């Protein structure tokens, strides 16, 4: 009998190993947003660098071969740019130094009018001022990398499936916006490969024109194809919804969002009345759910092969949420260790509990199943062809 060629795809599980599959995109987003929330709690550079290391490990271990999974390094470049801009602005828009600061250099001073008092352009720059700006920029860079990690690990098109029917059109717009950066990265890589094949020797600013024009042309072509596809599928059509139902849905959503904002403000400010806390947030959540249910009745969608939510999804999402809870609980460590003082300049400490919380978020690299390898077409060999011929 002729030898049969195995079909492409993951091999069957043997020895108790987990089958390769793609994790639910919502689990990655919960994990990343929870870790970004934990980052907003600290200004300790040691913990922030640990967060970057955890993000790099998880992305390296669990990213796929999809186009959007190749853009994390560009988020790192953007993070470095954010830190550099923050330090540059702090050096230029100086606020003066104290006699106890470590003087580094001085920039030319530019006089400012009286109404611009409190901020001066140029002048002496201290080490403490630059370090303070660098740590603030590093915290923002870590939050940006958390969003980049979620964008790298989660499939944005699959995340659109789990949205309620009332948010389907808004979700499509958000999905298109999120997909812009990965598509630009893919276009730049494709143009760069084409230039190398054509022996393009221009580098730096001279190569910008030969790369930017094809990338912009490709982006415009993708936009036209996307607009045609969305129009052919009835995107933005009112459907069978009446004007009255649309107005009621909009009013419920607007009132619900106002209730959520008032509730969040009431929980953060202890001086506000008690009704602006949890009751306002609960009422806002009820109104939002009612608006989503009412708006979802006019949208009928079918889902082909819905994404399962299994124990690995619970484990990954729980690791991120538990990390944020441990950093906000202030249990087992001094809260001042999360935001070390630079005045006077001292070396920051590495608290044990926050370190364990960040490392707990890094366990997502083990808890998530390995990504499925891309299926490759089987190329028949000469032996296979002769066997099929007989």
SULDAFEN-V255540 format. One record per residue. N is the residue number from 1. RES is the residue in one small letter. SS is DSSP state (~ for helix, > for strand, _ for the rest). PHI is phi in whole degrees, 0 to 359 (999 if undefined). D_LAST is the distance of its C-alpha to the last C-alpha in Angstrom with 1 decimal. Layout:
n=(N;N)
res=(RES;RES)
ss=(SS;SS)
phi=(PHI;PHI)
d_last=(D_LAST;D_LAST)
This chain:
n=(1;2;3;4;5;6;7;8;9;10;11;12;13;14;15;16;17;18;19;20;21;22;23;24;25;26;27;28;29;30;31;32;33;34;35;36;37;38;39;40;41;42;43;44;45;46;47;48;49;50;51;52;53;54;55;56;57;58;59;60;61;62;63;64;65;66;67;68;69;70;71;72;73;74;75;76;77;78;79;80;81;82;83;84;85;86;87;88;89;90;91;92;93;94;95;96;97;98;99;100;101;102;103;104;105;106;107;108;109;110;111;112;113;114;115;116;117;118;119;120;121;122;123;124;125;126;127;128;129;130;131;132;133;134;135;136;137;138;139;140;141;142;143;144;145;146;147;148;149;150;151;152;153;154;155;156;157;158;159;160;161;162;163;164;165;166;167;168;169;170;171;172;173;174;175;176;177;178;179;180;181;182;183;184;185;186;187;188;189;190;191;192;193;194;195;196;197;198;199;200;201;202;203;204;205;206;207;208;209;210;211;212;213;214;215;216;217;218;219;220;221;222;223;224;225;226;227;228;229;230;231;232;233;234;235;236;237;238;239;240;241;242;243;244;245;246;247;248;249;250;251;252;253;254;255;256;257;258;259;260;261;262;263;264;265;266;267;268;269;270;271;272;273;274;275;276;277;278;279;280;281;282;283;284;285;286;287;288;289;290;291;292;293;294;295;296;297;298;299;300;301;302;303;304;305;306;307;308;309;310;311;312;313;314;315;316;317;318;319;320;321;322;323;324;325;326;327;328;329;330;331;332;333;334;335;336;337;338;339;340;341;342;343;344;345;346;347;348;349;350;351;352;353;354;355;356;357;358;359;360;361;362;363;364;365;366;367;368;369;370;371;372;373;374;375;376;377;378;379;380;381;382;383;384;385;386;387;388;389;390)
res=(x;x;x;x;x;x;x;x;x;x;x;x;x;x;x;x;x;x;x;x;x;x;x;x;x;x;x;x;x;x;x;x;x;x;x;x;x;x;x;x;x;x;x;x;x;x;x;x;x;x;x;x;x;x;x;x;x;x;x;x;x;x;x;x;x;x;x;x;x;x;x;x;x;x;x;x;x;x;x;x;x;x;x;x;x;x;x;x;x;x;x;x;x;x;x;x;x;x;x;x;x;x;x;x;x;x;x;x;x;x;x;x;x;x;x;x;x;x;x;x;x;x;x;x;x;x;x;x;x;x;x;x;x;x;x;x;x;x;x;x;x;x;x;x;x;x;x;x;x;x;x;x;x;x;x;x;x;x;x;x;x;x;x;x;x;x;x;x;x;x;x;x;x;x;x;x;x;x;x;x;x;x;x;x;x;x;x;x;x;x;x;x;x;x;x;x;x;x;x;x;x;x;x;x;x;x;x;x;x;x;x;x;x;x;x;x;x;x;x;x;x;x;x;x;x;x;x;x;x;x;x;x;x;x;x;x;x;x;x;x;x;x;x;x;x;x;x;x;x;x;x;x;x;x;x;x;x;x;x;x;x;x;x;x;x;x;x;x;x;x;x;x;x;x;x;x;x;x;x;x;x;x;x;x;x;x;x;x;x;x;x;x;x;x;x;x;x;x;x;x;x;x;x;x;x;x;x;x;x;x;x;x;x;x;x;x;x;x;x;x;x;x;x;x;x;x;x;x;x;x;x;x;x;x;x;x;x;x;x;x;x;x;x;x;x;x;x;x;x;x;x;x;x;x;x;x;x;x;x;x;x;x;x;x;x;x;x;x;x;x;x;x;x;x;x;x;x;x;x;x;x;x;x;x;x;x;x;x;x;x)
ss=(_;_;_;_;_;_;_;_;_;_;_;_;_;_;_;_;_;_;_;_;_;_;_;_;~;~;~;~;~;~;~;~;~;~;~;~;~;~;~;_;_;_;_;_;~;~;~;~;~;~;~;~;~;~;~;~;~;~;~;~;~;~;_;_;_;_;~;~;~;~;_;~;~;~;~;~;~;~;~;~;~;~;~;~;~;~;~;~;~;~;~;~;>;>;_;_;_;_;_;_;_;_;>;>;>;>;>;>;>;>;_;_;_;~;~;~;_;_;_;>;>;>;>;>;>;>;~;~;~;~;~;~;~;~;~;~;~;~;~;~;~;~;~;~;~;~;~;~;~;~;~;~;~;_;_;~;~;~;~;~;~;~;_;_;~;~;~;~;~;~;~;~;~;~;~;~;~;~;~;~;~;~;~;~;~;~;~;~;~;~;~;~;~;~;~;~;~;_;_;_;_;_;_;_;_;~;~;~;~;~;~;~;~;~;~;~;~;~;~;~;~;~;~;~;~;~;~;~;~;~;~;~;_;_;_;_;_;_;_;_;_;_;~;~;~;~;~;~;~;~;~;~;~;~;~;~;~;~;~;~;~;~;~;~;~;~;~;~;_;_;_;_;_;~;~;~;_;~;~;~;~;~;~;~;~;~;~;~;~;~;~;~;~;~;~;~;_;_;_;_;_;_;_;_;_;_;_;_;_;_;~;~;~;~;~;~;~;~;~;~;~;~;~;~;~;~;~;~;~;_;_;_;_;_;~;~;~;~;_;_;_;_;_;_;_;_;_;_;_;_;_;~;~;~;~;~;~;~;~;~;~;~;_;~;~;~;~;_;_;_;_;_;_;_;_;_;_;_;_;_;_;~;~;~;~;~;~;~;~;_)
phi=(999;290;288;268;268;295;289;292;137;292;288;297;291;216;75;81;280;282;288;294;201;267;290;300;297;294;297;294;291;298;299;289;293;294;292;295;295;295;295;296;275;236;233;281;297;294;292;292;294;294;296;298;295;296;298;297;293;295;295;294;279;233;276;263;262;289;299;287;272;252;254;293;294;287;293;294;299;295;296;297;295;298;295;296;294;297;292;297;295;292;287;282;269;285;241;88;233;262;298;269;282;268;288;253;202;227;261;301;274;248;296;238;292;293;289;258;292;99;230;237;263;82;113;290;236;252;293;297;294;292;293;296;293;293;291;296;293;293;295;296;295;294;297;294;291;297;295;296;294;296;294;279;273;260;279;295;288;286;293;293;293;271;287;298;299;292;259;296;293;297;295;297;297;294;296;296;294;291;281;295;298;298;292;294;298;296;294;296;295;293;293;295;296;295;294;293;293;268;60;287;255;288;226;71;293;292;274;295;294;288;260;292;295;297;293;296;295;293;295;294;294;297;296;294;297;294;297;295;293;293;292;292;264;76;292;87;284;285;69;268;287;275;295;294;293;294;293;294;298;297;294;296;294;295;295;295;295;297;295;295;295;295;295;295;294;293;287;278;252;285;274;281;299;294;290;273;261;297;300;295;292;295;295;296;294;296;294;295;296;296;295;294;294;292;287;283;293;270;245;247;231;246;241;269;52;298;287;281;243;242;306;300;295;299;292;293;297;294;296;292;294;295;297;293;296;294;282;267;278;57;250;90;202;273;298;292;289;284;230;294;278;263;244;283;285;224;282;291;266;248;294;289;295;299;296;295;295;290;294;297;296;289;292;299;294;259;288;285;292;296;292;289;290;295;287;245;294;279;269;292;272;295;295;294;296;293;294;291;290;277)
d_last=(8.6;7.5;10.8;13.1;15.4;19.0;21.1;23.9;27.3;29.7;28.5;29.9;33.4;33.9;37.1;39.3;38.6;39.0;36.2;36.3;37.7;40.3;43.9;45.9;47.6;51.0;51.0;50.7;53.5;55.7;55.2;55.9;59.0;60.4;60.1;61.8;64.5;65.0;65.2;68.0;70.1;70.3;71.5;70.9;68.9;67.4;66.0;64.8;62.9;61.4;60.2;58.5;56.8;55.6;54.2;52.4;50.9;49.7;48.3;46.4;45.0;44.0;43.4;40.0;38.3;39.6;41.9;45.0;44.4;45.1;48.7;50.7;51.8;53.4;55.4;56.6;57.8;59.5;61.1;62.5;63.9;65.6;67.3;68.3;69.9;71.7;73.2;74.1;75.9;77.8;78.9;80.0;81.6;83.5;85.8;87.9;88.0;90.2;92.2;89.8;86.6;85.0;85.5;82.6;83.5;85.3;84.2;86.7;88.5;88.6;91.5;90.7;93.0;94.8;92.6;89.6;91.4;89.5;86.7;87.2;85.1;84.8;87.0;86.4;83.1;82.8;80.0;80.5;80.0;76.7;75.4;76.3;74.5;71.4;71.2;71.6;68.9;66.6;66.9;66.0;63.1;61.8;61.9;60.1;57.4;57.1;56.3;53.9;52.1;51.7;50.4;47.9;46.7;46.8;44.7;47.5;45.4;44.7;48.4;49.2;47.7;50.3;53.3;55.5;55.2;58.6;57.5;54.2;55.5;57.4;54.4;52.3;55.0;55.2;51.4;51.5;54.4;52.7;49.5;51.5;51.8;48.1;47.1;49.7;48.4;44.9;46.3;48.3;45.4;43.2;46.0;46.7;43.1;43.3;46.6;45.3;42.4;45.1;47.2;49.9;52.8;55.4;56.3;58.8;60.7;59.4;55.9;57.0;57.1;53.6;52.3;54.6;54.1;50.2;50.5;53.2;51.2;48.1;50.4;51.9;48.6;47.4;50.8;50.4;46.9;48.2;51.2;49.2;46.8;49.9;51.7;48.8;48.7;52.4;53.6;57.4;57.8;60.6;58.7;60.8;63.1;66.8;69.2;71.1;68.1;67.1;70.7;70.8;67.6;68.9;72.2;70.7;68.4;71.3;73.7;71.1;70.5;74.2;74.5;71.9;73.6;77.0;75.7;74.1;77.4;79.4;77.3;77.7;81.4;83.6;86.6;85.1;85.9;83.9;82.5;80.7;78.6;76.2;77.5;76.9;73.4;72.6;74.0;72.0;68.7;69.5;70.2;66.9;64.9;66.6;66.0;62.3;62.0;63.9;62.0;58.6;59.2;58.6;55.3;52.3;49.2;45.9;44.0;40.2;39.2;42.7;43.1;44.1;47.3;46.8;48.7;47.5;49.0;52.3;52.3;51.9;54.4;56.8;56.7;57.8;60.5;61.8;62.2;64.3;66.4;67.1;68.4;70.5;72.0;74.2;73.9;73.9;74.7;77.4;76.6;78.3;75.5;73.1;75.3;77.0;80.0;80.1;83.9;84.7;81.6;80.0;76.5;74.6;73.7;70.4;71.1;69.1;68.4;67.3;65.0;63.4;63.0;61.1;59.0;58.3;56.9;54.7;53.0;51.0;48.6;47.9;48.3;45.9;42.2;40.1;38.7;35.1;33.0;31.8;28.2;26.1;23.0;19.9;18.6;14.9;14.6;12.5;10.9;10.1;8.8;6.4;5.3;5.5;3.8;0.0)
